[in-house]
């Protein structure tokens, strides 16, 4: 794992693993999720379906033992698809859950394909070799801890769809509320934004692997792909909050998406530091930074 002069870990595959306090924040969020799980169990609302979702998340996150970085792309993508599909089927496919969960399933498929094609691209060969070395050097207990933490994260990320589907079944309707429709609309915007940004980035890197990107969405925003991910998570939160029951139901819908938003902010910071170290003395790069924003235009 490369580090810069300040000892921060450089960005790797969209995850600034060692940037700032992110490594300390993750366990705090996981413990909070376990506490919320305790309240769900104590109030008799944690069902066999919740345990099934946790088991499915564990299977998806086992990829951490193949390469720890894969849990943030392949594991995340598989969890989005599998867990939301399980909820939709188990709850009788109410339209609100189909809308929200279906969009998350599409997002999972897109992320999986993007990651697969990225790993196969010639420009990623050097980074793949570095990731293999980093995985080999990562202690086994760290991989186990990461497995448990990401399993918890992925289980809770499905809680918004679970809330929507559970409320629909309880109310005997499709739960196409304003909250669900607004959340789905926001999620769709984020999904499209990230998909377009990832496509533009891949094409630009294929044409000029060593240059920064300042075309398309990147003309005014340096990390539109991360912005898209944040918007997706906002949509998940909005939809989940509209269907929660009691404070622990709302907490379940917020914790995982909120952590991913923080992760994207960390990745943005890591990307900024990495690019500054690489291009910071180039006047053209300085001009690009001056006329663009990291996550928002200007």
N, C-alpha and C positions, 0 to 999 in steps of 0.2 A: 504494500500500500504506500503510494508516494505521499510525502508531506511537504508543505511549503516552509518558508523560513520561520514562521510563527508556530510550527508544529501542528498545524491543522491538517487534517486528511484531505487530500484532493478529491474532487468530485469523481465518482465512479458510477457510470451507467445511470445517471439521473438521481443518485442517492449520495448526498454528502455525509457519508457514514460517520466521520469523526468531527464534523463541523460544529463549533460552538458547544452547546449543552445537550445536543439531540440524543446522545447515548444515555444521558442521565434522565432525560424526560420520558423516554419510551417506557422504562420500568415503572415510573410513576403512573403513567396512563394505564398500564397493564394492571397494576394493583388496584387502581380505581375501578377498572372493569370487573375485577374479581369481587370487589366489595359490592358493586351493583348486582353482580350475579347472586351474591349471598342474599340480598334483599329480595330478588326475584324468587329465589328458592324458599325463603322464609315466608313469603306471601303466597306461595302456592301457584305462581304463574310461570315458573320455569318448567317446561313440559318435556316430554320425550322428543318432540321435534327440536327443541333447543339443544338437547344432547346430541341428536343426529347431526345438526348443523356443526356443532363443535367437532364431532368425529370427521365429518367431511372436510372441514377446514384443516384438521390435523393431517389428513391424507394429502391434501393439496400443498401444505407447507412442509411436508417431508422432503421436498426438493432442496431444502436448506442443506441437507447432508450430501447432496450432489455438488452443489456450489452455493454458498450462502447468499450470493447476490441474486440467484435465481428466485429466491422467495419473494423478492420485491417486484419481479416481473412475471415470470411463469406462475409462481405460486399465487400471486395476487390475481392474475388473469383467470386462473382456474377456479379460484375461490369465488370470484364474482359470478362466473357462469354457473358453477355447480350449486352453490348455496342458494342463489336466487331461484334457480330452476326447482330445487327441492321445496322451497317455500311455496312457490306458485302451484306446484302439483299437490302438495300436502294440504293446502288451504282451499282447494277447489277452484283455483284460477280466477279470483275476483279481478275485475278490470283494472282497479287501482294498482294492485300488486303486479299484474301483468304489464302495465305501463311502466311503473318504476323498475321492477325487477327485469323486465325485458330490455330496457335501455342499459341497465348495468350489465346484462348478459352480452349485449352487443359491444359494450365497452370492453368487456373481458376478452371477447374474440378479437377485437381490433388490437388490443395490447399484446395478446399472444402472437398474432401474426407479425406485428411490427417488431417485436423482440426477436422472433425467429428469423426474419429477414435481416435484421440488423446484425445478429450474430454470424450470419452467413456472408455478410458483405466483406470484401477484401480489406477495406479500411479499418475493420474491427479486429483483425487478426492479432495485432500487437496487444490490444487491450484484453482480449480473451486470454492470452498467455499470462498477462499480469494478474487477471482474476483467478486463474488456476493456482498460481503461486500463493496469492493472498488466502485462498480457501485452504490450501494445504497447510499454511502456517497458522491458521486460526485454531486456537485450542478447542478440543472437543466439548468442554463444558460450556464454552461460549456458543457453540453451534446448538447445543441442547437448549440453552437459555433463549437463544433467538427463535428456535422452533416453538417453544412454549409461548413466547411473547407474540409472535406473528400468528400463531393459531388463535390466540385470544383476540387479536386485532381483527382478523378476518371474520371470526364468528360474530363479533360486535358490529362489523361493517354491514352485515346482512340484517341488522336489527331494524333498520328503517323499513325495509320491505316487509319484514316480519310484523312490525307494528301496523302497517297499512293493511296487510292481509288479515291479521287478527281482528282489527276493528271492523273490517268488512264482514267477516263471519259473525261477529258479535251483533252487529247492527242489521244483519240480513240484507246487505246491499253490496254494491261494487266499490264503495268508498272512493268515488271520483270527486273528492272534495276539492275546494279551491287550493288547499295546502298541497295536496298530491299533484294537482295539475300544474301549479306554480313550480313545485320542486322538480317535476319531470321536465318542464320547459327549460328551467335553468340548467339542469343536468344535460339536456340535449345541446344547448349552446356550448357548454364546456366540452362535451364530447367532440363536437364538430371543430371547435377551436383547436383542441389538442391534436386531432387527427390531421387537420390541414397543416398545423405547425410541424408535426413530426414528418409529414411527407415533404414539406419544403426543406426541412433540415437535412433529411437523407439525400435529397437530390443535390443540394448545395455541397454537402460533404463529399459526395461521389465525384462532383466536378472539381472541387478544390479542398482536399482533406485538411490542409494546414491553415486555411483562412477562417476568420470569423464570418458569421452570416449576417447580412444586413439587407436582405431582399424579402419580398412578400410580407408576411406578418412580422418578420424580424426587423423591418425597416424602422418601426417606432417602438417596438417592445423587444427587449433582448431575450426574454424567456416566455414567449407566448404559449409554449407547450406546458410549462409549469402553471401558468395562469389558467390554462384550460383545465388542468387537474384540480386546481383550487375551486374553480367554478363548479365542476362536477360534484365535489364534496359539499359545497354550499347547497346544491340541489338535493342531495341525499339528506342533509340535515333538515331542510325546509319540509320535505315530504314526511320525514319521520316524526318531526315535532307535532305535526297536525294530527297524528294518530296515536300518540303516546298515552299511557295510563299511569298516573301517579308520577312522582319525581324520578323514580328509578327507570320508568319507561322512557321519559324524556332524556335522561342521562345516557341510556343505552343507545339512543339514536344519534347522540352528539359526539360521544367520546372518540370513536374510531375515525370518523371523518375529520374531526378537529385535529387529531394527531397527524393525519396525512397532510392537512393544510400546513401545519407547523413544519412537517418534513419537507414540503415543497419550498417553504420559505428558507429553510436551511440549505436545500439544494441550490436555491438561487444565490444565496450568499457564497456557497462553495464555488459555484460557477463564476461569480464575479471575481473572486480571489484568484481563481485559476486563469481566467482570461487577462486579468490585470498583470499577473506575473508573466504571461506569455506575450501579450501585445501592448502592455501599458506604455511603452516608450514610443510606439508608433503614432505619429500625429493623426493619421487617418482613423485609427481606432479611438483616439481621444475625441475626435470630432463626432464619431458615431455615438459614443457614450453621451456626449453633450446634447445631442438632438433626439435621444431616445430615453426610455425609462426601463427599469429592470422588469417590472410586471405590469405597469400601466404606461400608456403613451405620455411622453414628455415628463 
